[in-house]
Amino acid sequence: MTTLRTLKTIATRSQDTLLQDAIGAAALVVMLVVALHLPAFV
């Protein structure tokens, strides 16, 4: 129960930047996928 409470507290405190963090994480995933498929194009 403590872990869930901690995660909820973190999400509540960082509500301002949560969307920006999600966009940044998605951008990193896209760059990783592109980098892994890049040798197939060369």
N, C-alpha and C positions, 0 to 999 in steps of 0.2 A: 504494500500500500504506500510505503514511503516513496518508492520510485515513481509511481503514478502522480503522487502529490508534487514531487520535485519537477517532473516534466510539465505539469500543469502550471506551476509557478513560473517556470522558465518561459513557457509560451505566453503567459500573461504579461510578463515583464518586457518581452521582446516583440510585442504586437506591432510596434511601429515599423520594424525592419523585417518582419516575417516574410512579406511578399517579396522584398528585394533579395532576401536570402534564398528564397525558393527559385526566383528567376536566375540568380547566380549559379545555383546548383544545377538547374536545367541546362544552362549554357555550358557548364563544365562537362556534363554528360554528352551533350551534342558534340563538343570538341573532341572528346575521347572517342566517340563512335567514328567521327570523320577521320581522326588520326589513325585508327585501327584499320579503316578501309582504304586509306590512301595508297598503300603499296599495291593494291589490286588495280589501281588506275594507271600506274606508271609502267 
